[in-house]
Amino acid sequence: MNTEEKKSVQPKHTEPRLLYGANGVGYLIGVCGRTIKNWTKEGRFPPPDVVDGKHGHIKRWYRETILRWVEEKRQATEAAV
């Protein structure tokens, strides 16, 4: 197998998808982690992308989910002005 063939067989590397807990989400958007937990329960913040742990206590959001929510809020605020 020549070098060209090897290159085409190798998988493309992608950036890892980052996961954030409530405290990390809060840090990114400037609120307390407890606020994120409350907003999630109230339906004001998206449900977690990953729920894990024995009783589902570990909740994580992908960075893309957080940024999409922030953008939606920004657009809603601009539309209201």
N, C-alpha and C positions, 0 to 999 in steps of 0.2 A: 504494500500500500504506500503510495507516495504522499508527500506532505500535503498536497492539495486535498486528497481524499480524507486524510485525518482531520483537517480543519472542518470539513463539511459534516463529519460524524460527531464532533464534540458538541455537547449541549450549550446553548446560549446561557450565560449567567445573567440573572436578574437581581435587582436590589431586593433585599429581604423586606417583607411587609412588617412594619413596626407595630407592636401592640402596646397600649397604654392602659393602666389601671385608672381608677377614679381620681387618685391624687395626681397622676401624670396628666390626665385630661384637664383637670382643674388648673394645673400649672400652665399648660399651653394656652388656655383661654382666660386666665386671670381670676379664677374663682377657687373656692375651697373644694377639696375632694368630696366632702359631705354634701355640698350643693349639687355636684354631679349625681350623686346617689339619689338625692331627693328629686331632682329634675327627671331622672330616669323613671323613678316610681310614678311620678306625676304625668309622664308622657311628654315632657317638655324637652327631653334629650333622647336621641336614638337609643334603642335597646343595644346591649353589648353584642359585639360580633362573635365573641367567644365566651362561653360560660363553662366553667370547669370546677373541679373540686368535689369532694364527697357529697355536699349538699347544694352545689351550685353557687357557692359563695365567692368564687373567683370569677370576676367579670373583667373583660378586656375589650378595648375598642381599637380598630385599625386607625392609623393616622388619617387615612383617606376619608373615613367616616366622620372623624372630628372636623377635618378641614371642609368637607362638604356641608356639614351642619353650620359651621361658622359662615361660609359663603351664603347659604340660604338665609341666615339671619341678617347678614349685611344687605342682601338684596331686598329683603322685606322692609328693612328700615329705610333704605333709599326710596322705595316705592311709596312709603307712607309719608314722606316729606314733600 
